[in-house]
Every structure is written in C-alpha cells, then in structure tokens.
Amino acid sequence: MALTVNPVAGTPPGLIVWNYDNLDTADSAPTAIEAGGFQPVFGSLQAIGTFGGGTVKLQGSNDGTNYADLNDVTGTAIGLTAAGAVEFSTTMRYIRPLVDGGSGDDIDVFIALRG
C-alpha cells in the first residue's frame, strides 16, 4: 500500500502530530521525522488498524541511515502487536515507525512530539 506521512493540522501549540497512513511490512524504510535536538523530545506513538501478525516498532537514528529500536519510558522495547499506544522520550535526531513481520498489515500510526 502507498504510505503517506502528514503533519496533523490544528494541534495545540508545542505539540506536533504526524500520521503514517497505511503502514505495512513492505515499508522497509518509512520517512523519518527529524525530531531530536539538544533537549529530549517527549512523545507518544499510537497504532490502529489491521496488524496481520506484524509488530509496530519505533526506531531512532543520529545519522539518518542506521536505525535502532527505541524503548518506552519504562525501558521496555516498543512493540505494539495490536491497537494501542505507548509513551517515549528520546534525544535521537531521527525517529520512524516500522512494521516488522506479519502479512496483510494496514496500520495507521500517529506520533505526537512535544519538545
């Protein structure tokens, strides 16, 4: 499926929301959000849709090429296998969601960031 990434208009000041529409296993390198800076970024990831056995991960990178899986605020690796949400903080320059495994995935992912 075609992946579209859009900032969501009408969010409150200080909060930015991105919508990854129709994310699936075939999207091996979805568009990253340039998020990090000198201060930590606090955010949340919400996923809804058809998971088809896939797992939604959140990854971070400082060079925009090499990505590593990120953890939630409790230190647990982010990995949603059904509709849900998780909070995180990071200082990584780039972040992106990724669907790992499964087939027939059709997942909408929302990432909200507050600096």
N, C-alpha and C positions, 0 to 999 in steps of 0.2 A: 504494500500500500504506500501511497505517497505520504511523506512526512512533512507536515507544516509546523513551523515554530513561530509563534506570535507573542509579542508582549500583550498583556491584557490591559485594555484601557479602563480608566475610571477607578483605579486602585488608590487608596489613601496615600498622602504624602509620606515618603520614607519607605514605602513598600513597593516592590516591583514583582509582578507575576508573569511567568512565561507559560504558555500552553504548548506542549508537544502533542499534536493531534495525530492519531493513528500510528503510534509507535509499535513496531513489531520486531521479531527476531532478525529479520532481513536488514534492519537498520543498524549495521555494524559500527557506524561512526556518526551518530547523530550530531547535529550542530551544537557546539558547546556555548555556554553562557560565560562571558568574561565577567567574573564576579569579585575576585579577591583583590585585596589591596593591603595597606598597612594595618588595617583593623580587621578583626574577624567578621565574617558575614554569618548572620543567623538566618535560618530558613526552614522551610518545610517542603516536603515532597508528598504529593497526593496522586494516587493512581486509581483509575476506574476503567472498566471495560471488560473485554474478553481476554483472559490470561492464557488459555490453551496450554497450560503447563509451564509457562515462562515465569521468570523472576525479574522484577524491576529492580535494578541496582542504581546507585548514584556513584559516579566516578569523578575524580579530580585530577588535575594536571597543572604543573607550573610551566611547562614548555609547549602545551597545546598539541603534543604528539603522543607522549607516553602517559597513559592513564592508569590510576589505581583505584580500587574500590574504597569508598568512604564509609565511615561509621556514623551511627546516630549519636545523640547526646549521652547515651548510657555506655557507649563504647562497643555496641553490637553492630556488626556489618549490616548495612542497609540492604534488604532483600525482601520485597513485597511479592507474595505469590497469589494474592487476592486483593480486591479493592481495599484500600486503607491509606493511612498517612503516617509520616514519620518526621520528626524534627531533627535538625543537624546544625552544626556550626563548622566553619572551615576558613582557612586563610589561603586555600588554593586559588590560583589565578583563574583557572577554567573549571567549570563543572558541567556534567552532562548526565542524563539518564541513559540507561542501556537495558534492553530486554535480553536476558540470557536464557537459552534453551526454549523448549516448547515449540509448538507449531499452531498456526491459526490465531496468533495473537493479534489483537486490535485494541490497544491500550491508549488512553488519553492520560498524559502526565502533566501535572501542574506543579511548577516550582515557584515558591514565593520567597523573596530575599529581602532582608532588612539589614542595612549596614550599620 
